[in-house]
Amino acid sequence: MLAIVRRYEAAGFRAWPAAAVHYDGTWVVRLTAGHPAKRLNSVNPLDPGDTQHMADRIGRASRRFDAYGRPLTFRMSPLSGPDLASHLDKEGWSRFDESLVMRLPLADAQLDAAMDQIPLKDISRFIGASLKVSGSDVSLRPGLSEIIGAIQPEAGLFALEDGAEALATLICVHDGDLAGLFEVATDKSARNKGHGRNLILSALKWARLRGAREAWLQVEAGNMPALALYRSLGFEEVYRYHYRRPPGHE
């Protein structure tokens, strides 16, 4: 199981790269000045047995986060292990924002009827559409542009539009036999009309034609509409992760 988790964690780091990455043993410290997303600004432990000098290492991580103006945040997957979790419990750290990692073998996906769609080449146009449908602040444009530009595997930028109006957007990262879905969003005025489903199927069809054999994604546990959509497409849970912060940083 841990080998499977490591595979998805590594794919996630490649698909959604942080601006700065530091290693403290097997703890991966990811920081990004231009974007506040927790997965881009968190400590990611990758070995349950790496529990030496935890207090000192947490202190070092805290100083790095202070330098970036970010709250110290740990992203706790099954690779974090029970010893670190117990230490954080004793120190009174809060736990929040649980997410699921889900997978779908593309051989099982019903993609034959999916619309053939060519990803956008215009990053600026995609970012504008993505910010609009997700309701995100336009101040995130430079940071999102930097992240997308730093993605090393092939990234397909997908947007479903009605004329000049963006209805749904997503990023599909083709990485070997994996196809990761990121930033999946549908405009509030266009929800419950199948736009998200259609765009996901188009993106997965694109990725399968390039050799991907398995799709995966991350979704917040409380996002019931998204969970219902992904489960209806055949996605199944692989594991969960959550975030933790020290007292006074909730």
N, C-alpha and C positions, 0 to 999 in steps of 0.2 A: 504493500500500500504506500509506504513512504517513497519508494522509487517512482510510483505514479505521480505522487504529489510533487516531487522534485521536478519531474518532466514538465508539468503545467506551470510551476512557479518559474522555471527558467524561461519557458516560452512567454510568460507574462512580462518578465523583465525585458526581453528582447522586443516584444510588441509594443510596450508602453514605457519607453526609456526615460529614466530620470536624468536630470542635467548633471548631477554629481553623484558618484557612487564610491563609497568607502567600505572597506572590509575590516571587521574586528573579529578575528577568528572566522567562524562561519556565519556571523551576523552581517547581513548586507544593509548598510545604511544608505538610503536613497533620499536625496534632497533636490528640490527644484524651485528656484527662486521665482520663476515666471508663472507657476501654476500651483494652486493650493491643494490639489487633490491628495487625499491621504495615501493612496497607493504610490504616489510620487514623492511623498514626504513621510517616510516611515522606516523603522528598523525591522528587518525581516530575518528572523532566526531560521537557519536551514539545517540544523542538526540537533536533535533532542538531547544528545549527550554533551553538547558544548555548553557547560554551565559553570566553568571556572571564573572566579572573580566577577560575578555578575554585578555587584554594586559598583565596582570601579568602572566597568564597561558601560553601565547605564549612565554613570556620571560623564564619561567621555562623549557618549552619544548626545546627552543633554546639552553639552557645550556646543556641539556642532549645530544642533537645532536652534539654539539661542542665536548663533551667528547668522542664521538664515531668517530669523524672526518667525520660526515655526514652532508650534507646540510639540514637545517630545511625544512621539506616537510609536507604539509597537504594533506591527501587523502579525497576528498570532494564527498560524496555520498548524496542521498536525505536526509540522517539522519543528515547532517551537518546544514541544515536550512539556511534561507535567512539572518538572522542577522549576523552570522559569515561571510558569503560570502560578505555582505556589508562592514563589518569591514575590511576584507582583501582587498577589492577593494579600500577603502579609503587610505589604507596604501601602495597601489601600487604593491601588490603582482601579480606575473604573473600566468597565467593559461595555462596548457599544458597537453598533453598525455591523451586525453579522451578515455575511454574504455566502452564497453558494457558488461553487465551481461546478459547471454542468458540461456534459459531453454528449455528442451524437455521432455515431458511425455514419459516414456519408453514404455507405452502401444501403443503409436503412432509410435514408431521407427520400421523400417524394419530390424529386427535383425535375423530372422530365417535362412537366407543364410549367415550370418556372420561366419567367420572362428573361430573355437574354438581355443583359445590360452591361454596357462598357463603363468601367469606373471613370470618374471625373479626373482629368489631368490638371485642372485649375485648382490648386490648393486654396487660394484665396476665396474662390466661389464656394468651395465645399465648407470652409470654416465659417463663412457667413451664414450658410444654410444650417450648419450644425448648431451654431450659437442661437439661431432664431428658433429652431424647433425644440431645442432643449430648454429654452428660456434662460440661458446663461448670460451673464453680463459681458458686454462687448470688451471690457477691459481684459478678458481672458484671451483675446485674439492673438496677441504676440506669443504668449506662452503655449497655446495650442498649436500655433504654427511651428514653433521650435520643436515641440514633441513629435509632431507628424514628420517633420523634416529629418528627425534623427532616427526614425524607425528603420532598422537594417533589413529585415525581411521585406518581401514584396507587400505593399499595402494598397488595397483597393478602396478608393473613396467613393462611396455609393450615396446617391441622393435621389429621392423620388420627388418630382416636381410637377406642379400644375401651372404651366406657363412660367411665370417668374416667381411663383410661390412655392417654397420648399414645404413638403408634407412630412417627409421622414428621411433620416440620414443614419449611416453607420459606417464604420471602418472594418474591413475584413483583412486580417493580416495572414498571408499565406506563408507558412514557415515549415518547409519540408512536407511532411504528411499531415500537418495540423493547419486548421483554419480557425483563427481566433476572431471573435466578434467583439468590437469595442464601440463605446459611445453610441449605442443603439437608442434612438429617440424618435418620437412622432410628435408633431405639433399638436398642442392641446385641442385646437379646433378641428383636427382631422383624425382623432382617435376613434377606435372601435369601428373602423371601416376597412380593415385588412391591409392598410398600407405597410405597417411594420412587418407583417407576415410576408407580404409579397417581396419586400426589399430584402429580407433575410434569405428567402429562398433564391432570389437572383444572385445574391452575394455567394451563397454556398455552391450554387451551380458554377459560378465563375471559378471558385477555388477548386472544386472537384475536377474541372477541366484542366487545371494546372497541376494536378497530382495529389491534392489533399485527400486524405482518407477519413479524417475525423474532425468534426467541428467542436469548438469549446467556447465557453463564455463565463463571465462572472456577473452575478445579479444579487442585489440586496435582498435579504430574506423577507423583508417587509413589503417588497414590491409585488403585491399579489397579481395585478394585471400582467406584468411581465412574466412572472413565474407560470401563470396559466398559459400564456402564449408559448413559452419555450417547451413546457411539458406537452402541449398539444402537437408540437412539431417533432416530439420524440426525444427531447433532451432529458437526460437523467443526472441526478446529483452524483458527484464524485467525492467531494469533501467540502468542508466549510472553513471559513476563517473569520476573524473579528479583529477589532482594534482595541487598544488599551492606552490609557493616559494616566499619569500620576495625579494625586490629589492637587486641586487648584488649577488643573489644565483641562477640565472637561469642556 
